[in-house]
């Protein structure tokens, strides 16, 4: 396989990441067909807003907007921004193959794939149930930061921050900071002290399953939402803000601002949407996925800038890495 891969693919697994997320793309198209999105847009004879689509199909506005945005990102729908509102319209391909009324409609095939084939593929591998879900999630995050952590670490020059705390990844039903991102930060800035703060069960699992010889990072048990946050120069929030609603995010960022040393800051690692709602496709799939997994969603840079400014931070900087995750740095 390696001989067929370009050097860029060996440097970063773009194609593999695309394959990993392929099931989400399929399910988004399946769901849009089942909901009647393509039939509605074809019959309307004019572009519709997400609110109008939600009202006509009886869906949530938030959920349908995320679905429509993903369909735009994969070029099945089109969107036009007019006076601050997004208007969605079908493409010729969607009208020809995805609308039920078309003579070349693939609607019946899609429904069969969605309702019969798709669930069966869930049993392709007999999952081993002996390990806790938390450990599976920690493995996911460990793999994520093994390939993406370095880009986050070098997105900005963090050498001026001598004490750094990675606030882990804690979401509903899952928790798990393995320490992989903290290790990348520690490798890049050996003169800084890097600590991981997460729930007791997470820290204990991380030390049992993901510890490495000659680790330079340290672990501390805690709860950054309900407990005290130790003072530090820099706090890392990697894939945390996107999990929660605005009020909880604002409360957390204000709490971090209070604990942060003067001249310190916060580094946020998230998958950033484009401001024009046209992608990136992978991030649109992430956002749609979160509709079924957490209470959060993915956002464009302007969202994080607003949150950070409201919490008291200044000098917000954004760095798009060109990989799966981007970085935002704000100072106190």
Backbone torsions as a table, in degrees:
resi	resn	phi	psi	omega
1	UNK	NA	-38.1	-173.3
2	UNK	-60.5	-34.1	-176.8
3	UNK	-67.4	-17.7	-179.7
4	UNK	-95.1	-2.5	-178.0
5	UNK	-93.6	139.3	175.5
6	UNK	-73.4	164.8	178.7
7	UNK	-62.0	-36.0	179.5
8	UNK	-63.6	-35.0	178.8
9	UNK	-70.2	-33.5	176.6
10	UNK	-72.1	-31.3	177.4
11	UNK	-71.3	-36.3	178.9
12	UNK	-153.1	131.7	-171.6
13	UNK	-79.9	63.4	-179.4
14	UNK	-56.9	-48.5	-175.7
15	UNK	-66.6	-41.7	177.7
16	UNK	-62.0	-41.3	178.7
17	UNK	-62.4	-37.3	177.0
18	UNK	-63.7	-42.0	178.6
19	UNK	-65.4	-42.2	-178.9
20	UNK	-58.0	-35.3	-176.9
21	UNK	-92.4	3.3	-177.0
22	UNK	-59.3	-34.9	-178.4
23	UNK	-65.8	-30.1	179.4
24	UNK	-69.7	-39.8	177.2
25	UNK	-60.9	-47.7	179.7
26	UNK	-57.6	-47.7	-176.0
27	UNK	-67.8	-31.1	176.7
28	UNK	-64.1	-44.6	178.3
29	UNK	-65.7	-44.3	178.1
30	UNK	-56.7	-47.7	-176.5
31	UNK	-64.0	-40.3	179.1
32	UNK	-63.2	-38.0	176.9
33	UNK	-65.3	-46.9	-178.5
34	UNK	-63.8	-34.5	180.0
35	UNK	-77.3	-19.6	-179.3
36	UNK	89.4	22.1	-177.7
37	UNK	-60.9	-46.9	-174.3
38	UNK	-70.8	-35.2	176.8
39	UNK	-66.5	-41.1	179.8
40	UNK	-62.4	-47.3	-177.6
41	UNK	-67.3	-34.6	177.6
42	UNK	-68.2	-44.4	-177.5
43	UNK	-71.9	-26.4	-175.3
44	UNK	-69.7	-27.5	179.9
45	UNK	63.4	12.2	176.7
46	UNK	-156.6	156.0	178.0
47	UNK	-63.7	147.8	-179.6
48	UNK	-125.4	150.8	173.8
49	UNK	-82.2	165.8	177.7
50	UNK	-62.1	-35.2	178.3
51	UNK	-63.0	-44.0	179.7
52	UNK	-65.1	-41.9	178.9
53	UNK	-63.9	-43.4	-179.7
54	UNK	-62.0	-42.4	-179.7
55	UNK	-65.0	-41.3	-177.4
56	UNK	-74.4	-30.1	-178.4
57	UNK	-99.0	-8.4	179.5
58	UNK	72.2	38.0	179.6
59	UNK	-113.3	174.7	174.2
60	UNK	-75.7	146.0	179.5
61	UNK	-65.9	-43.0	-178.3
62	UNK	-63.3	-48.0	-178.4
63	UNK	-63.3	-44.7	-178.2
64	UNK	-69.8	-32.8	178.3
65	UNK	-63.9	-42.3	179.0
66	UNK	-65.1	-41.2	179.3
67	UNK	-63.6	-45.3	179.1
68	UNK	-62.2	-41.2	-179.5
69	UNK	-63.7	-38.9	177.7
70	UNK	-66.5	-40.2	179.0
71	UNK	-65.1	-30.6	173.6
72	UNK	-68.1	-43.6	-177.1
73	UNK	-61.7	-32.9	179.5
74	UNK	-96.5	12.6	170.8
75	UNK	65.5	31.0	172.5
76	UNK	-93.5	-29.6	172.5
77	UNK	-119.8	167.2	174.7
78	UNK	-121.1	154.0	178.3
79	UNK	-135.6	145.2	175.3
80	UNK	-133.8	130.0	178.8
81	UNK	-92.1	121.4	179.2
82	UNK	-133.2	118.3	178.1
83	UNK	53.5	44.0	175.6
84	UNK	82.0	-2.8	-179.5
85	UNK	-112.7	145.4	179.4
86	UNK	-97.6	127.1	179.1
87	UNK	-113.6	125.4	-174.2
88	UNK	-104.5	143.5	180.0
89	UNK	-143.8	155.4	179.8
90	UNK	-78.3	155.4	169.9
91	UNK	-92.8	168.9	177.4
92	UNK	-61.1	-37.2	179.7
93	UNK	-63.5	-43.6	179.6
94	UNK	-64.3	-42.8	179.7
95	UNK	-63.8	-36.9	-175.2
96	UNK	-78.0	-41.5	-171.1
97	UNK	-111.1	-20.2	-172.4
98	UNK	-109.3	-21.0	175.7
99	UNK	-77.5	136.0	-175.3
100	UNK	-63.0	-32.4	-173.9
101	UNK	-78.8	-10.5	-178.4
102	UNK	-72.3	142.0	177.6
103	UNK	-65.1	-19.3	177.6
104	UNK	-106.7	22.7	-175.6
105	UNK	-63.5	137.6	174.1
106	UNK	-101.0	17.0	-172.8
107	UNK	-57.0	-46.9	-178.5
108	UNK	-63.9	-39.5	177.2
109	UNK	-62.3	-43.4	-178.6
110	UNK	-64.9	-43.9	179.8
111	UNK	-61.8	-40.1	178.6
112	UNK	-64.6	-44.1	178.2
113	UNK	-61.4	-41.4	-175.8
114	UNK	-70.7	-46.8	-171.1
115	UNK	-91.4	-21.6	-177.2
116	UNK	-114.0	-55.3	-175.7
117	UNK	-71.9	-47.3	-174.4
118	UNK	-55.3	-49.0	178.9
119	UNK	-61.9	-33.3	-179.1
120	UNK	-65.9	-34.3	-179.5
121	UNK	-66.7	-16.7	176.4
122	UNK	-64.6	-20.5	-178.7
123	UNK	-101.3	16.1	-177.9
124	UNK	-59.4	-37.1	176.5
125	UNK	-123.3	132.4	175.8
126	UNK	-74.3	103.1	-175.5
127	UNK	-64.7	139.5	176.1
128	UNK	-79.7	119.5	-172.8
129	UNK	-95.7	2.4	-173.9
130	UNK	-73.9	-27.6	-179.4
131	UNK	-86.8	146.6	179.1
132	UNK	-68.8	152.7	176.9
133	UNK	-59.6	-33.5	-179.7
134	UNK	-59.7	-41.9	-178.5
135	UNK	-67.1	-36.0	176.0
136	UNK	-62.3	-43.5	-179.4
137	UNK	-66.3	-38.1	177.7
138	UNK	-63.4	-37.9	176.8
139	UNK	-63.6	-39.7	176.5
140	UNK	-59.4	-50.2	-178.0
141	UNK	-67.4	-33.9	177.7
142	UNK	-62.6	-46.1	178.1
143	UNK	-62.7	-39.0	-179.9
144	UNK	-58.3	-49.4	-173.9
145	UNK	-82.9	-15.6	172.4
146	UNK	-63.1	-38.1	-179.2
147	UNK	-97.1	-23.9	-176.4
148	UNK	-109.7	-13.1	-174.5
149	UNK	-61.8	-38.7	-177.9
150	UNK	-62.7	-39.9	-179.9
151	UNK	-64.7	-35.2	176.6
152	UNK	-69.2	-40.8	-177.5
153	UNK	-62.8	-34.4	-176.2
154	UNK	-103.3	5.6	179.6
155	UNK	-59.9	-35.4	176.3
156	UNK	-134.6	159.9	175.0
157	UNK	-80.9	108.1	-175.6
158	UNK	-102.7	13.2	-174.1
159	UNK	-64.9	-20.9	-179.1
160	UNK	-77.8	-11.7	-179.5
161	UNK	-95.7	109.4	-173.0
162	UNK	-88.5	-22.2	176.5
163	UNK	-125.0	120.3	-173.7
164	UNK	-125.9	134.4	178.3
165	UNK	-122.8	122.2	173.1
166	UNK	-89.0	116.6	-174.0
167	UNK	-84.8	19.3	169.4
168	UNK	71.3	-168.9	-179.7
169	UNK	-137.3	101.7	-176.6
170	UNK	-123.9	113.7	177.1
171	UNK	-133.7	170.6	-178.3
172	UNK	-54.5	123.0	176.2
173	UNK	73.3	-8.9	178.7
174	UNK	-133.8	148.6	172.0
175	UNK	-152.9	146.2	176.2
176	UNK	165.8	98.1	170.7
177	UNK	-107.5	110.2	-177.2
178	UNK	-79.2	-16.8	-177.1
179	UNK	98.7	-0.2	-175.8
180	UNK	-62.8	-44.6	179.6
181	UNK	-67.7	-41.1	178.5
182	UNK	-59.4	-37.7	178.6
183	UNK	-65.0	-40.2	178.3
184	UNK	-63.3	-40.4	177.7
185	UNK	-63.8	-45.2	-178.5
186	UNK	-64.4	-37.1	178.3
187	UNK	-64.6	-40.9	-176.7
188	UNK	-75.6	-29.3	-176.9
189	UNK	-129.5	73.1	-174.5
190	UNK	-63.5	-18.9	179.7
191	UNK	-83.7	-6.2	179.2
192	UNK	-96.9	149.3	174.3
193	UNK	-92.5	124.7	-176.3
194	UNK	-118.9	127.1	-177.7
195	UNK	-126.4	145.6	174.2
196	UNK	-105.1	128.1	176.8
197	UNK	-116.5	121.1	178.8
198	UNK	-156.5	177.8	-177.5
199	UNK	-60.3	151.1	-176.8
200	UNK	-52.6	-45.5	-178.2
201	UNK	-66.2	-31.5	178.5
202	UNK	-70.5	-46.6	179.8
203	UNK	-60.6	-43.1	-179.6
204	UNK	-63.6	-41.5	178.1
205	UNK	-67.2	-39.9	179.2
206	UNK	-61.1	-42.0	-179.2
207	UNK	-71.4	-31.1	179.3
208	UNK	-76.2	-42.3	-168.6
209	UNK	-106.8	-22.9	-172.6
210	UNK	-123.6	2.3	179.7
211	UNK	-65.2	147.9	179.0
212	UNK	-121.8	152.8	176.4
213	UNK	-62.7	143.2	178.7
214	UNK	61.6	31.7	175.5
215	UNK	-58.7	132.4	176.6
216	UNK	-100.9	-6.2	177.6
217	UNK	-90.5	158.0	176.4
218	UNK	-122.6	160.4	-177.3
219	UNK	-118.6	143.4	175.7
220	UNK	-138.2	132.2	178.1
221	UNK	-77.2	139.1	179.4
222	UNK	178.7	179.8	179.3
223	UNK	-137.2	104.1	-173.4
224	UNK	-72.6	-13.3	174.8
225	UNK	-85.3	-48.8	-173.2
226	UNK	-105.0	-14.2	-179.2
227	UNK	-107.3	-169.4	179.1
228	UNK	-80.8	146.3	174.2
229	UNK	-107.4	120.0	179.3
230	UNK	-61.4	152.2	177.7
231	UNK	-71.0	148.9	179.8
232	UNK	-163.5	169.1	176.8
233	UNK	-82.2	-34.9	-176.7
234	UNK	-141.8	136.5	176.1
235	UNK	-115.4	136.9	179.0
236	UNK	-107.3	124.9	175.3
237	UNK	-117.1	95.1	-176.9
238	UNK	-103.5	113.7	179.3
239	UNK	57.7	44.7	177.9
240	UNK	-114.5	-49.9	-175.6
241	UNK	-57.8	-37.2	-177.0
242	UNK	-68.2	-12.8	-177.5
243	UNK	-79.2	-19.1	-165.4
244	UNK	-125.1	164.8	175.6
245	UNK	-74.1	167.0	-174.4
246	UNK	-57.3	-44.5	-174.4
247	UNK	-64.0	-39.5	179.4
248	UNK	-70.2	-38.3	177.9
249	UNK	-64.4	-43.7	179.4
250	UNK	-62.6	-42.3	179.2
251	UNK	-61.8	-43.7	-179.7
252	UNK	-65.4	-44.9	-177.9
253	UNK	-66.3	-35.9	176.4
254	UNK	-66.7	-36.2	178.1
255	UNK	-66.1	-41.2	177.6
256	UNK	-66.2	-40.7	179.3
257	UNK	-59.5	-41.2	-179.6
258	UNK	-66.4	-37.1	-177.8
259	UNK	-80.6	-22.2	-173.7
260	UNK	-68.6	135.8	175.9
261	UNK	-65.7	152.0	179.3
262	UNK	-60.0	133.5	-177.5
263	UNK	84.1	-0.3	179.2
264	UNK	-84.3	-162.0	-178.9
265	UNK	-172.1	-171.1	178.5
266	UNK	-133.9	136.2	177.5
267	UNK	-112.4	119.4	-179.5
268	UNK	-107.6	130.5	175.6
269	UNK	-114.3	114.8	-178.8
270	UNK	-146.0	163.7	172.0
271	UNK	-88.5	114.7	-171.4
272	UNK	-95.3	131.5	172.2
273	UNK	-74.8	158.3	169.5
274	UNK	-76.1	150.7	179.7
275	UNK	-66.1	-25.7	-176.2
276	UNK	-88.4	6.5	175.6
277	UNK	71.2	12.1	-176.2
278	UNK	-100.5	23.8	177.5
279	UNK	136.7	-164.1	-4.2
280	UNK	-64.1	153.0	-176.4
281	UNK	-56.9	-44.7	-178.6
282	UNK	-61.1	-38.9	-179.4
283	UNK	-69.5	-35.3	175.9
284	UNK	-63.7	-36.8	177.6
285	UNK	-69.0	-37.6	176.5
286	UNK	-58.5	-45.8	-176.7
287	UNK	-63.9	-41.8	178.4
288	UNK	-66.6	-38.6	177.9
289	UNK	-60.1	-36.5	-177.4
290	UNK	-70.5	-18.9	175.6
291	UNK	-62.1	-30.5	-178.6
292	UNK	-102.5	-4.9	-174.8
293	UNK	-118.1	-36.1	-179.2
294	UNK	-137.8	-171.9	177.2
295	UNK	-98.2	4.3	-175.6
296	UNK	-100.2	-165.9	179.2
297	UNK	-163.8	167.0	175.9
298	UNK	-84.5	156.9	-173.5
299	UNK	-139.8	161.2	171.7
300	UNK	-82.8	169.9	-178.9
301	UNK	-55.7	-35.9	-177.1
302	UNK	-59.8	-31.6	178.8
303	UNK	-63.9	-47.0	-177.8
304	UNK	-69.3	-36.7	177.2
305	UNK	-60.1	-43.6	178.7
306	UNK	-63.3	-46.8	-179.3
307	UNK	-60.3	-47.0	-177.0
308	UNK	-65.8	-41.6	178.9
309	UNK	-64.7	-41.2	179.0
310	UNK	-63.3	-31.6	-179.9
311	UNK	-80.1	-10.4	177.6
312	UNK	114.0	-9.2	-178.6
313	UNK	-74.9	160.6	-178.2
314	UNK	-136.3	178.9	176.1
315	UNK	48.7	52.0	-179.2
316	UNK	-73.3	126.4	179.1
317	UNK	-121.8	142.5	-178.9
318	UNK	-120.2	134.6	176.7
319	UNK	-128.2	115.2	173.4
320	UNK	-87.4	121.4	-174.6
321	UNK	-82.5	-18.2	-174.3
322	UNK	83.1	2.3	178.6
323	UNK	-111.8	-153.0	-175.9
324	UNK	-73.0	-34.3	-173.8
325	UNK	-127.0	147.3	-177.9
326	UNK	-114.8	173.4	-175.1
327	UNK	-128.8	144.6	176.9
328	UNK	-131.9	129.5	179.2
329	UNK	-120.8	132.3	177.1
330	UNK	-134.1	146.8	-174.7
331	UNK	-113.3	156.4	175.8
332	UNK	-94.4	NA	NA
